[in-house]
Amino acid sequence: MDINVQSFAVANLRRRPHALETGGFVAGFDPATSSPYINYATPHPGARPTRDDVRALVAAFRERGLVPRLEFAPDAAPAVEAALRDAGFTVEETHPYLVCTPATLIPPHRDGRHPAVPVETPSCDEEYAAVDAAQAESFGGLLAPSAEGTARLRRTQESGGGVRFVRAPDGSCAGAAACSAPAVGTAELAGVATRPAYRGRGIAGAVTAALTGAMFDRGAASVWLEFSGAGSRRVYERLGYRHHGTRLDMRLEA
């Protein structure tokens, strides 16, 4: 499965407004933001980069005023981590990832004490902006809400991926998630977010299940996601997600 996830990472970065292929890597850039979580690179499966390959990749980031950063599944490209470390890159984070297939998907269980959580698809800029704001709040300001973030969410929905949210009583967004359009048979579900005031109500599970099912309806053979903490892992495992591997985030500081 590492090969599928890594092949997806390559295909997904090629969808960025600007994509660069160099020395066994693909880098994706979005001029609307300097965020290292949007602008990053990944290796092709099996890549064996030389020192010159890594230098050329670093130069592509530096000339754009960006932090050189990569996300990848190391088992799919075993030679890459050592090559990056030799160039001064360090591990930013290690992320286990989970995979769900149509055969393992378990819809959320609901009964009289736990009614179904209504999930919606944004239909206007105000709703996409509310999703963007909810994700920013949930992730502690890692990405500030912005017009560019709102536009990225709309593009995700309109380009074959999906955005789903649960409406708060005041009409805003209580929680949401997004999923990239499928590629090479799989899709990445990300940005699963519940605002602090609405946690513990089954929102994360509801939007995850809705998006996972939507991607299977569009022909994906699997959906994968990263998680943070044992609590979120339990939410995903109850829906049929299972551990399949690990991804690394690495960066080169100035």
Secondary structure, DSSP 8 states (H G I E B T S, - for coil): -HHHHHHHHHHHHTTSSEEEEETTEEEEE-TT---TTTSEEEE-TT----HHHHHHHHHHHHTTT---EEEE-GGGSTTHHHHHHHTT-EEEEEEEEEEE-TTT-------SSS-----B---SHHHHHHHHHHHHHHTTTSS---HHHHHHHHHHHHTT-EEEEEE-TTSSEEEEEEE---BTTEEEEEEEEE-GGGTTSSHHHHHHHHHHHHHHHTT-SEEEEE--SHHHHHHHHHTT-EEEEEEEEEE---
